[in-house]
Amino acid sequence: MKRYKLMKLLPYLLVVAICLLIGGGLAFISQGTSANSLRAQGLVYPNVSRVSRLTAVPVTKITYVSAVSNVVKERGKIVYRDDKTGMSLFLVSDGGLDIPILFRDDSSLLPMLTEKSDQGQLANEPHYVMAMVDDSDKSKEFLQSIESYVTNKTGQRVFIGGTLLNQDKAETYIQSMKLVSYLFFALALAVLGFTAYRYSAMRRFWSQVYQVLPELAEDQDLLVSQSQFKSKQLGLYLYRNYLLVLGAKERLIDLSTVLGLNLDKESNNGRLKSRLILYYDCDRYETVKLRPYSEIEGRAFLEGLMAYLEKHYPHILLADERLAI
């Protein structure tokens, strides 16, 4: 039964491992925003963008291009113009490519980068900036529209590859990644708690089985080799006077106390969903769900069980009309 317990818990443990892996990965990436941590982790442009849509750009130089205006044209004529957008266009160099990037004029990062760039400090000690990659059609149109403008303005060839680095969105995106990582950690804890509950329930069940049937504690293979009726597919084992049901919930049923039994079957897309309805004295009853199985074979197994019970347990009313809830 140790293998049975492991197979029952394995799917839950796999879910926990996947949640921890995803949550840990997101937390690892979202935490790597400082220059030192980015260098240590090797998060170098453009590898990270493939994983998280975030790019760690090693800025070695920053060049002002112009202020950004919001211009609306209709049929080639300007119908609206706003020169007070609070945004400016810069080129940031990673040592090999010049990449257009939009900064807010009140950005706290901008004056620090500009000062270090003017002093030549960035060339020797680049400042790593985390920015989000925006692959929308609107961003690509914007890049294409400014390519010639930036080239003429600065004399530098810019890197245009459908990549607009939006520093303003980066922090929000990083915080979102952190939140998602926390959600995955919470899900892992919830599944781990449920796994512990299922393990505890199985331990109680098998302790009950070993107490009633002590020989199974010595040789667990007896349940398979000496059961009068068994169906691994449905999770049914009739051993001595006990019916063991292994499924979503394990049950140990003492057939000597059962007065009646009904079968409730439902077929769905060739799969048979069935349950046993057991009746006891004092108008007590309980419902035990069986494992879903192929309809044809499942019906054959259940008919075999009913035939065996009818022959060896005549005191049990089987599928009798007098049995009603």
C-alpha positions as a Markdown table, in Angstrom:
| # | Residue | x | y | z |
|---|---|---|---|---|
| 1 | Met | 0.0 | 0.0 | 0.0 |
| 2 | Lys | 3.0 | 2.3 | 0.2 |
| 3 | Arg | 3.1 | 2.5 | -3.6 |
| 4 | Tyr | -0.7 | 3.3 | -3.5 |
| 5 | Lys | -0.1 | 6.1 | -1.0 |
| 6 | Leu | 2.7 | 7.6 | -3.1 |
| 7 | Met | 0.7 | 7.5 | -6.3 |
| 8 | Lys | -2.2 | 9.2 | -4.6 |
| 9 | Leu | 0.0 | 12.0 | -3.3 |
| 10 | Leu | 2.3 | 12.3 | -6.3 |
| 11 | Pro | -0.1 | 14.6 | -8.4 |
| 12 | Tyr | -0.4 | 17.0 | -5.5 |
| 13 | Leu | 3.3 | 17.1 | -4.9 |
| 14 | Leu | 3.9 | 17.7 | -8.6 |
| 15 | Val | 1.5 | 20.7 | -8.5 |
| 16 | Val | 3.4 | 22.0 | -5.4 |
| 17 | Ala | 6.7 | 21.7 | -7.2 |
| 18 | Ile | 5.4 | 23.4 | -10.4 |
| 19 | Cys | 3.9 | 26.3 | -8.3 |
| 20 | Leu | 7.2 | 26.7 | -6.4 |
| 21 | Leu | 9.2 | 26.6 | -9.6 |
| 22 | Ile | 7.1 | 29.3 | -11.3 |
| 23 | Gly | 6.7 | 31.4 | -8.2 |
| 24 | Gly | 10.4 | 31.2 | -7.5 |
| 25 | Gly | 11.3 | 32.1 | -11.1 |
| 26 | Leu | 9.1 | 35.1 | -11.1 |
| 27 | Ala | 10.3 | 36.2 | -7.7 |
| 28 | Phe | 13.9 | 35.7 | -8.8 |
| 29 | Ile | 13.4 | 37.8 | -12.0 |
| 30 | Ser | 11.4 | 40.5 | -10.3 |
| 31 | Gln | 13.9 | 41.0 | -7.5 |
| 32 | Gly | 16.8 | 41.5 | -9.9 |
| 33 | Thr | 16.3 | 45.2 | -10.5 |
| 34 | Ser | 19.5 | 46.7 | -8.9 |
| 35 | Ala | 22.8 | 47.1 | -10.8 |
| 36 | Asn | 24.7 | 44.7 | -8.5 |
| 37 | Ser | 22.1 | 42.0 | -8.5 |
| 38 | Leu | 21.6 | 42.2 | -12.3 |
| 39 | Arg | 25.4 | 41.8 | -12.8 |
| 40 | Ala | 25.6 | 38.9 | -10.4 |
| 41 | Gln | 22.7 | 37.1 | -12.0 |
| 42 | Gly | 23.9 | 37.7 | -15.5 |
| 43 | Leu | 20.6 | 39.3 | -16.6 |
| 44 | Val | 22.0 | 41.0 | -19.7 |
| 45 | Tyr | 20.0 | 42.4 | -22.6 |
| 46 | Pro | 18.3 | 40.9 | -24.5 |
| 47 | Asn | 18.1 | 37.4 | -22.9 |
| 48 | Val | 15.6 | 38.3 | -20.1 |
| 49 | Ser | 13.0 | 39.6 | -22.5 |
| 50 | Arg | 12.4 | 36.1 | -23.8 |
| 51 | Val | 11.4 | 34.9 | -20.3 |
| 52 | Ser | 9.6 | 37.9 | -18.7 |
| 53 | Arg | 9.2 | 40.6 | -21.3 |
| 54 | Leu | 11.6 | 42.6 | -19.1 |
| 55 | Thr | 15.0 | 43.8 | -20.4 |
| 56 | Ala | 18.0 | 44.6 | -18.3 |
| 57 | Val | 19.7 | 47.3 | -20.4 |
| 58 | Pro | 23.3 | 48.1 | -19.5 |
| 59 | Val | 23.3 | 51.9 | -20.2 |
| 60 | Thr | 26.8 | 53.2 | -21.1 |
| 61 | Lys | 25.6 | 56.5 | -22.6 |
| 62 | Ile | 22.4 | 58.5 | -22.8 |
| 63 | Thr | 21.7 | 61.1 | -25.4 |
| 64 | Tyr | 18.9 | 63.6 | -25.4 |
| 65 | Val | 17.0 | 63.8 | -28.7 |
| 66 | Ser | 13.9 | 66.0 | -28.2 |
| 67 | Ala | 10.8 | 66.6 | -26.3 |
| 68 | Val | 7.8 | 64.4 | -27.2 |
| 69 | Ser | 4.7 | 66.1 | -28.7 |
| 70 | Asn | 1.3 | 64.6 | -29.2 |
| 71 | Val | 0.3 | 65.3 | -32.8 |
| 72 | Val | -2.9 | 64.3 | -34.5 |
| 73 | Lys | -3.2 | 64.5 | -38.3 |
| 74 | Glu | -6.1 | 64.2 | -40.6 |
| 75 | Arg | -5.5 | 63.9 | -44.3 |
| 76 | Gly | -2.0 | 65.1 | -43.8 |
| 77 | Lys | -2.9 | 68.2 | -41.8 |
| 78 | Ile | -2.3 | 68.8 | -38.1 |
| 79 | Val | -5.6 | 69.1 | -36.3 |
| 80 | Tyr | -4.2 | 68.8 | -32.8 |
| 81 | Arg | -0.9 | 69.4 | -31.2 |
| 82 | Asp | 0.2 | 69.1 | -27.6 |
| 83 | Asp | 3.8 | 70.0 | -26.8 |
| 84 | Lys | 3.4 | 69.6 | -23.0 |
| 85 | Thr | 3.3 | 65.8 | -22.7 |
| 86 | Gly | 5.9 | 65.7 | -20.0 |
| 87 | Met | 7.9 | 63.2 | -21.9 |
| 88 | Ser | 11.3 | 63.3 | -23.7 |
| 89 | Leu | 13.0 | 61.0 | -26.2 |
| 90 | Phe | 16.5 | 59.8 | -25.5 |
| 91 | Leu | 18.9 | 57.3 | -27.0 |
| 92 | Val | 20.5 | 54.9 | -24.5 |
| 93 | Ser | 23.5 | 53.0 | -25.7 |
| 94 | Asp | 24.4 | 49.5 | -24.3 |
| 95 | Gly | 27.9 | 49.7 | -25.8 |
| 96 | Gly | 26.9 | 48.4 | -29.2 |
| 97 | Leu | 23.3 | 49.5 | -30.0 |
| 98 | Asp | 21.5 | 52.8 | -29.6 |
| 99 | Ile | 18.0 | 52.2 | -28.3 |
| 100 | Pro | 15.2 | 54.8 | -28.3 |
| 101 | Ile | 13.6 | 55.2 | -24.9 |
| 102 | Leu | 10.9 | 57.5 | -23.5 |
| 103 | Phe | 11.4 | 59.1 | -20.1 |
| 104 | Arg | 9.1 | 61.3 | -18.1 |
| 105 | Asp | 10.6 | 64.7 | -17.5 |
| 106 | Asp | 10.2 | 64.2 | -13.7 |
| 107 | Ser | 11.8 | 60.8 | -13.7 |
| 108 | Ser | 14.2 | 60.4 | -10.7 |
| 109 | Leu | 16.4 | 58.1 | -12.8 |
| 110 | Leu | 16.9 | 60.6 | -15.7 |
| 111 | Pro | 19.1 | 63.2 | -14.0 |
| 112 | Met | 21.4 | 60.6 | -12.4 |
| 113 | Leu | 21.9 | 58.8 | -15.8 |
| 114 | Thr | 22.5 | 62.2 | -17.6 |
| 115 | Glu | 25.0 | 63.3 | -15.0 |
| 116 | Lys | 27.0 | 60.1 | -15.1 |
| 117 | Ser | 26.9 | 60.0 | -18.9 |
| 118 | Asp | 28.2 | 63.6 | -19.1 |
| 119 | Gln | 31.0 | 62.7 | -16.7 |
| 120 | Gly | 31.9 | 59.5 | -18.7 |
| 121 | Gln | 31.3 | 57.3 | -15.7 |
| 122 | Leu | 28.8 | 55.1 | -17.5 |
| 123 | Ala | 31.3 | 53.9 | -20.1 |
| 124 | Asn | 33.3 | 52.1 | -17.4 |
| 125 | Glu | 30.5 | 51.3 | -15.0 |
| 126 | Pro | 27.2 | 50.9 | -16.9 |
| 127 | His | 24.0 | 51.4 | -15.0 |
| 128 | Tyr | 21.6 | 48.6 | -15.5 |
| 129 | Val | 18.1 | 49.8 | -16.2 |
| 130 | Met | 15.1 | 47.4 | -16.1 |
| 131 | Ala | 12.6 | 48.3 | -18.8 |
| 132 | Met | 9.6 | 46.5 | -20.3 |
| 133 | Val | 9.4 | 45.4 | -23.9 |
| 134 | Asp | 6.3 | 46.6 | -25.6 |
| 135 | Asp | 5.6 | 44.7 | -28.9 |
| 136 | Ser | 2.3 | 46.3 | -29.8 |
| 137 | Asp | 1.7 | 47.6 | -33.3 |
| 138 | Lys | 1.3 | 51.1 | -32.1 |
| 139 | Ser | 4.8 | 51.0 | -30.6 |
| 140 | Lys | 6.3 | 49.6 | -33.8 |
| 141 | Glu | 4.6 | 52.4 | -35.8 |
| 142 | Phe | 6.1 | 54.9 | -33.4 |
| 143 | Leu | 9.6 | 53.5 | -33.8 |
| 144 | Gln | 9.3 | 53.5 | -37.6 |
| 145 | Ser | 8.1 | 57.1 | -37.6 |
| 146 | Ile | 11.0 | 58.3 | -35.5 |
| 147 | Glu | 13.8 | 56.3 | -37.0 |
| 148 | Ser | 14.8 | 58.8 | -39.7 |
| 149 | Tyr | 14.1 | 61.7 | -37.4 |
| 150 | Val | 16.5 | 60.4 | -34.7 |
| 151 | Thr | 19.1 | 59.5 | -37.3 |
| 152 | Asn | 19.0 | 63.0 | -38.8 |
| 153 | Lys | 18.9 | 64.6 | -35.3 |
| 154 | Thr | 21.8 | 62.8 | -33.8 |
| 155 | Gly | 23.7 | 61.3 | -36.7 |
| 156 | Gln | 23.5 | 57.9 | -35.0 |
| 157 | Arg | 21.9 | 54.8 | -36.3 |
| 158 | Val | 19.2 | 53.6 | -33.9 |
| 159 | Phe | 18.2 | 50.0 | -33.0 |
| 160 | Ile | 14.8 | 49.5 | -34.4 |
| 161 | Gly | 13.5 | 45.9 | -33.9 |
| 162 | Gly | 10.0 | 46.4 | -32.7 |
| 163 | Thr | 11.3 | 47.2 | -29.2 |
| 164 | Leu | 10.1 | 50.2 | -27.3 |
| 165 | Leu | 11.6 | 50.4 | -23.8 |
| 166 | Asn | 9.0 | 52.0 | -21.5 |
| 167 | Gln | 10.6 | 52.7 | -18.2 |
| 168 | Asp | 7.4 | 54.0 | -16.7 |
| 169 | Lys | 5.7 | 50.6 | -17.1 |
| 170 | Ala | 8.6 | 48.6 | -15.8 |
| 171 | Glu | 8.1 | 49.2 | -12.1 |
| 172 | Thr | 4.4 | 48.3 | -12.4 |
| 173 | Tyr | 5.2 | 45.2 | -14.3 |
| 174 | Ile | 7.8 | 44.1 | -11.8 |
| 175 | Gln | 5.4 | 44.6 | -8.9 |
| 176 | Ser | 2.8 | 42.6 | -10.9 |
| 177 | Met | 5.4 | 39.8 | -11.2 |
| 178 | Lys | 6.0 | 39.9 | -7.5 |
| 179 | Leu | 2.3 | 39.7 | -6.8 |
| 180 | Val | 1.9 | 36.7 | -9.2 |
| 181 | Ser | 4.9 | 35.0 | -7.5 |
| 182 | Tyr | 3.2 | 35.5 | -4.1 |
| 183 | Leu | 0.0 | 34.0 | -5.5 |
| 184 | Phe | 1.9 | 30.9 | -6.8 |
| 185 | Phe | 3.5 | 30.5 | -3.4 |
| 186 | Ala | 0.1 | 30.8 | -1.7 |
| 187 | Leu | -1.3 | 28.2 | -4.1 |
| 188 | Ala | 1.7 | 25.9 | -3.3 |
| 189 | Leu | 1.0 | 26.2 | 0.4 |
| 190 | Ala | -2.7 | 25.5 | -0.1 |
| 191 | Val | -2.0 | 22.4 | -2.2 |
| 192 | Leu | 0.7 | 21.3 | 0.3 |
| 193 | Gly | -1.8 | 21.7 | 3.2 |
| 194 | Phe | -4.4 | 19.6 | 1.2 |
| 195 | Thr | -1.7 | 17.0 | 0.6 |
| 196 | Ala | -1.0 | 16.8 | 4.3 |
| 197 | Tyr | -4.7 | 16.4 | 4.9 |
| 198 | Arg | -5.0 | 13.6 | 2.4 |
| 199 | Tyr | -1.9 | 11.9 | 3.8 |
| 200 | Ser | -3.4 | 12.1 | 7.3 |
| 201 | Ala | -6.7 | 10.7 | 6.1 |
| 202 | Met | -5.0 | 7.8 | 4.4 |
| 203 | Arg | -2.9 | 7.1 | 7.5 |
| 204 | Arg | -6.1 | 7.0 | 9.5 |
| 205 | Phe | -7.8 | 4.7 | 7.0 |
| 206 | Trp | -4.9 | 2.2 | 6.8 |
| 207 | Ser | -4.5 | 2.2 | 10.6 |
| 208 | Gln | -8.2 | 1.2 | 10.7 |
| 209 | Val | -7.6 | -1.5 | 8.1 |
| 210 | Tyr | -4.6 | -2.9 | 9.9 |
| 211 | Gln | -6.4 | -2.9 | 13.2 |
| 212 | Val | -9.4 | -4.9 | 11.8 |
| 213 | Leu | -7.3 | -7.0 | 9.4 |
| 214 | Pro | -3.9 | -7.3 | 11.1 |
| 215 | Glu | -2.5 | -9.8 | 8.6 |
| 216 | Leu | -2.5 | -7.0 | 5.9 |
| 217 | Ala | 0.0 | -5.1 | 8.0 |
| 218 | Glu | 2.4 | -8.0 | 7.8 |
| 219 | Asp | 1.8 | -8.8 | 4.1 |
| 220 | Gln | 0.0 | -6.1 | 2.1 |
| 221 | Asp | 0.0 | -8.3 | -1.0 |
| 222 | Leu | -2.7 | -10.5 | 0.6 |
| 223 | Leu | -5.3 | -7.8 | -0.3 |
| 224 | Val | -4.6 | -8.5 | -4.0 |
| 225 | Ser | -3.9 | -12.2 | -3.9 |
| 226 | Gln | -6.6 | -13.4 | -1.5 |
| 227 | Ser | -9.5 | -11.0 | -2.2 |
| 228 | Gln | -12.7 | -12.9 | -3.0 |
| 229 | Phe | -13.6 | -10.1 | -5.5 |
| 230 | Lys | -11.4 | -7.3 | -6.7 |
| 231 | Ser | -11.4 | -4.6 | -9.3 |
| 232 | Lys | -8.3 | -2.4 | -9.4 |
| 233 | Gln | -10.0 | -0.2 | -12.0 |
| 234 | Leu | -12.9 | 0.6 | -9.7 |
| 235 | Gly | -10.8 | 0.5 | -6.6 |
| 236 | Leu | -12.9 | -2.3 | -5.0 |
| 237 | Tyr | -11.5 | -5.2 | -2.9 |
| 238 | Leu | -13.7 | -7.7 | -1.1 |
| 239 | Tyr | -11.5 | -9.3 | 1.6 |
| 240 | Arg | -13.0 | -11.6 | 4.1 |
| 241 | Asn | -16.2 | -9.8 | 5.2 |
| 242 | Tyr | -14.9 | -6.3 | 4.4 |
| 243 | Leu | -15.3 | -4.2 | 1.3 |
| 244 | Leu | -12.4 | -1.8 | 0.8 |
| 245 | Val | -13.0 | 1.1 | -1.5 |
| 246 | Leu | -10.0 | 3.0 | -2.8 |
| 247 | Gly | -10.8 | 6.2 | -4.5 |
| 248 | Ala | -11.1 | 9.9 | -3.8 |
| 249 | Lys | -12.1 | 8.9 | -0.3 |
| 250 | Glu | -11.1 | 5.5 | 1.1 |
| 251 | Arg | -13.8 | 3.5 | 2.9 |
| 252 | Leu | -13.7 | 0.3 | 5.0 |
| 253 | Ile | -17.1 | -1.3 | 4.9 |
| 254 | Asp | -18.1 | -4.2 | 7.2 |
| 255 | Leu | -20.6 | -6.2 | 5.1 |
| 256 | Ser | -22.0 | -7.9 | 8.1 |
| 257 | Thr | -23.6 | -4.6 | 9.2 |
| 258 | Val | -25.0 | -3.7 | 5.7 |
| 259 | Leu | -28.7 | -4.4 | 5.3 |
| 260 | Gly | -29.1 | -3.2 | 1.7 |
| 261 | Leu | -27.2 | -2.0 | -1.2 |
| 262 | Asn | -28.1 | 0.0 | -4.3 |
| 263 | Leu | -26.0 | 0.9 | -7.4 |
| 264 | Asp | -26.3 | 4.3 | -8.9 |
| 265 | Lys | -24.7 | 4.5 | -12.4 |
| 266 | Glu | -24.3 | 7.4 | -14.8 |
| 267 | Ser | -22.6 | 7.2 | -18.2 |
| 268 | Asn | -20.9 | 10.2 | -19.8 |
| 269 | Asn | -18.8 | 10.0 | -23.0 |
| 270 | Gly | -18.2 | 6.3 | -22.6 |
| 271 | Arg | -17.1 | 6.7 | -19.0 |
| 272 | Leu | -19.1 | 5.1 | -16.2 |
| 273 | Lys | -19.5 | 7.1 | -13.0 |
| 274 | Ser | -20.9 | 4.9 | -10.2 |
| 275 | Arg | -21.6 | 5.0 | -6.5 |
| 276 | Leu | -22.7 | 2.5 | -3.9 |
| 277 | Ile | -25.6 | 3.4 | -1.6 |
| 278 | Leu | -25.3 | 1.4 | 1.6 |
| 279 | Tyr | -28.2 | 1.0 | 4.1 |
| 280 | Tyr | -27.8 | 0.1 | 7.7 |
| 281 | Asp | -30.1 | -0.3 | 10.7 |
| 282 | Cys | -31.9 | 2.7 | 12.3 |
| 283 | Asp | -32.5 | 4.2 | 8.7 |
| 284 | Arg | -28.9 | 5.0 | 8.3 |
| 285 | Tyr | -27.2 | 5.1 | 4.9 |
| 286 | Glu | -24.1 | 6.3 | 3.2 |
| 287 | Thr | -22.9 | 6.9 | -0.3 |
| 288 | Val | -19.6 | 5.8 | -1.6 |
| 289 | Lys | -18.2 | 7.0 | -4.9 |
| 290 | Leu | -16.2 | 4.6 | -7.1 |
| 291 | Arg | -13.5 | 5.4 | -9.6 |
| 292 | Pro | -14.7 | 6.4 | -13.1 |
| 293 | Tyr | -14.0 | 3.7 | -15.6 |
| 294 | Ser | -14.8 | 2.5 | -19.1 |
| 295 | Glu | -18.5 | 2.0 | -19.4 |
| 296 | Ile | -18.6 | -1.6 | -20.8 |
| 297 | Glu | -15.9 | -3.0 | -18.5 |
| 298 | Gly | -17.2 | -1.0 | -15.5 |
| 299 | Arg | -20.7 | -2.4 | -15.9 |
| 300 | Ala | -19.3 | -5.9 | -16.1 |
| 301 | Phe | -17.3 | -5.5 | -12.9 |
| 302 | Leu | -20.3 | -4.1 | -11.0 |
| 303 | Glu | -22.5 | -6.9 | -12.3 |
| 304 | Gly | -19.9 | -9.4 | -11.1 |
| 305 | Leu | -19.8 | -7.7 | -7.6 |
| 306 | Met | -23.6 | -7.8 | -7.3 |
| 307 | Ala | -23.7 | -11.5 | -8.3 |
| 308 | Tyr | -21.0 | -12.3 | -5.7 |
| 309 | Leu | -22.8 | -10.4 | -3.0 |
| 310 | Glu | -26.1 | -12.0 | -3.9 |
| 311 | Lys | -24.6 | -15.5 | -3.6 |
| 312 | His | -22.4 | -15.1 | -0.5 |
| 313 | Tyr | -24.3 | -12.4 | 1.5 |
| 314 | Pro | -28.0 | -13.3 | 1.3 |
| 315 | His | -28.9 | -10.9 | 4.2 |
| 316 | Ile | -28.1 | -7.9 | 2.0 |
| 317 | Leu | -31.0 | -6.6 | -0.1 |
| 318 | Leu | -29.6 | -5.8 | -3.5 |
| 319 | Ala | -31.2 | -3.2 | -5.8 |
| 320 | Asp | -34.5 | -3.8 | -4.0 |
| 321 | Glu | -37.4 | -1.4 | -4.6 |
| 322 | Arg | -38.0 | -1.2 | -0.9 |
| 323 | Leu | -34.6 | 0.5 | -0.6 |
| 324 | Ala | -35.2 | 4.2 | -0.8 |
| 325 | Ile | -33.7 | 7.3 | 0.7 |
